[in-house]
Amino acid sequence: MAAIYSLYIINKSGGLIFCKDYGSAGKMDTNDSLRLASLWHSMHAISQQLSPVNGCAGIELLQADTFDLHCFQSLTGTKFFVVCEPGTLHMESLLKYIYELYTDYVLKNPFYEMEMPIRCELFDISLSQAVQKDRVALLGR
Amino acid sequence: MQFFGGSEISPSPPPPTASGNNAHMLYVFNRNGVCLLYREWNRPLKTLNPQQDHKLMFGLLFSLKSLTAKMDPTSTEKGNLGVPQLPGQGCSFHSFRTNTYKLSFMESPSGIKIILVTHPRTGDLRESLKYIYNLYVEYVVKNPLYSPGAPIKLGVSYLILPSISMSEALDNFSRIKWIQISHIAFGLVAPSMMTFYHQ
């Protein structure tokens, strides 16, 4: 069983620009992924409104019965979130590492248009290396 | 710890789980989205009026529940996104954390939702939520003067009547202690509930 179930990247307006499944049961079609991504975008924004103190930056970790959802928002508003098994460690560092990969292989790609779906081969390759279980453990050091 | 159907409140509240001692808010909703109870202990930032705040909170929970039910990576039959589900049906969630607060959530089979907003570094509060649910059952549901679905009025009448009629069940404990517990949990006297949970 995979420790990481799936990875999503949402642009600053709530559109899904990248989605990768690493073995969750019951495939979701593209429409469902798009809807979930924009739903997450709104929930993230609402959670900031409900904060009892100033300076809330949205949900970082959602603990559901069967999975954990870790979310990282970059300064430009792009959101990265992984769905993983409950209690999986080092997800924050994995998300930061994925953000690095995104800046290196997506944003520096001259053929990539901002806020559009990501289709970059180098990003895919380095991402699949990063989410391997032993690599994730190394990130925690 | 009795959860459903028990006639006694557990003798002691759950043990403290973390060093944080800041409870911000407590919400109790019924299944129609009516806010039965709202208490706040420490809320410097208020962006909305109370009605809108309660609506937004209920909407957030409702949508997050449909999100988790749809996202559940372990089940193959998930149905469509946004289809209303019965309490206990589908994958739900028990807490989320932001950089400024942690929200713990519990839903009973009858659709009562209990929400506790605390300091982000608070530990697992599921036992505390069950405990608050038990207080709700004992002191509100079993009160003959309470009409279901109405907001809970925090008053003496809710406390004295049950504590007399339940005195047999509670004979192992002093009545003063029980009234203190219910006072603190429903915010009647003590300014901070977390002094009770996290002392």
Boltz contact constraints between the chains, C-beta under 6 A:
constraints:
  - contact:
      token1: [A, 5]
      token2: [B, 73]
      max_distance: 6.0
  - contact:
      token1: [A, 24]
      token2: [B, 73]
      max_distance: 6.0
  - contact:
      token1: [A, 25]
      token2: [B, 74]
      max_distance: 6.0
  - contact:
      token1: [A, 25]
      token2: [B, 76]
      max_distance: 6.0
  - contact:
      token1: [A, 26]
      token2: [B, 76]
      max_distance: 6.0
  - contact:
      token1: [A, 26]
      token2: [B, 78]
      max_distance: 6.0
  - contact:
      token1: [A, 35]
      token2: [B, 81]
      max_distance: 6.0
  - contact:
      token1: [A, 39]
      token2: [B, 67]
      max_distance: 6.0
  - contact:
      token1: [A, 43]
      token2: [B, 63]
      max_distance: 6.0
  - contact:
      token1: [A, 43]
      token2: [B, 64]
      max_distance: 6.0
  - contact:
      token1: [A, 46]
      token2: [B, 60]
      max_distance: 6.0
  - contact:
      token1: [A, 47]
      token2: [B, 98]
      max_distance: 6.0
  - contact:
      token1: [A, 49]
      token2: [B, 47]
      max_distance: 6.0
  - contact:
      token1: [A, 51]
      token2: [B, 100]
      max_distance: 6.0
  - contact:
      token1: [A, 51]
      token2: [B, 101]
      max_distance: 6.0
  - contact:
      token1: [A, 52]
      token2: [B, 24]
      max_distance: 6.0
  - contact:
      token1: [A, 52]
      token2: [B, 43]
      max_distance: 6.0
  - contact:
      token1: [A, 52]
      token2: [B, 101]
      max_distance: 6.0
  - contact:
      token1: [A, 53]
      token2: [B, 44]
      max_distance: 6.0
  - contact:
      token1: [A, 53]
      token2: [B, 45]
      max_distance: 6.0
  - contact:
      token1: [A, 53]
      token2: [B, 100]
      max_distance: 6.0
  - contact:
      token1: [A, 54]
      token2: [B, 45]
      max_distance: 6.0
  - contact:
      token1: [A, 55]
      token2: [B, 100]
      max_distance: 6.0
  - contact:
      token1: [A, 56]
      token2: [B, 98]
      max_distance: 6.0
  - contact:
      token1: [A, 56]
      token2: [B, 100]
      max_distance: 6.0
  - contact:
      token1: [A, 57]
      token2: [B, 99]
      max_distance: 6.0
  - contact:
      token1: [A, 58]
      token2: [B, 98]
      max_distance: 6.0
  - contact:
      token1: [A, 59]
      token2: [B, 96]
      max_distance: 6.0
  - contact:
      token1: [A, 59]
      token2: [B, 98]
      max_distance: 6.0
  - contact:
      token1: [A, 60]
      token2: [B, 97]
      max_distance: 6.0
  - contact:
      token1: [A, 60]
      token2: [B, 98]
      max_distance: 6.0
  - contact:
      token1: [A, 61]
      token2: [B, 97]
      max_distance: 6.0
  - contact:
      token1: [A, 62]
      token2: [B, 93]
      max_distance: 6.0
  - contact:
      token1: [A, 62]
      token2: [B, 96]
      max_distance: 6.0
  - contact:
      token1: [A, 63]
      token2: [B, 94]
      max_distance: 6.0
  - contact:
      token1: [A, 63]
      token2: [B, 95]
      max_distance: 6.0
  - contact:
      token1: [A, 64]
      token2: [B, 68]
      max_distance: 6.0
  - contact:
      token1: [A, 64]
      token2: [B, 91]
      max_distance: 6.0
  - contact:
      token1: [A, 64]
      token2: [B, 93]
      max_distance: 6.0
  - contact:
      token1: [A, 65]
      token2: [B, 91]
      max_distance: 6.0
  - contact:
      token1: [A, 65]
      token2: [B, 92]
      max_distance: 6.0
  - contact:
      token1: [A, 66]
      token2: [B, 72]
      max_distance: 6.0
  - contact:
      token1: [A, 66]
      token2: [B, 74]
      max_distance: 6.0
  - contact:
      token1: [A, 66]
      token2: [B, 91]
      max_distance: 6.0
  - contact:
      token1: [A, 67]
      token2: [B, 73]
      max_distance: 6.0
  - contact:
      token1: [A, 83]
      token2: [B, 73]
      max_distance: 6.0
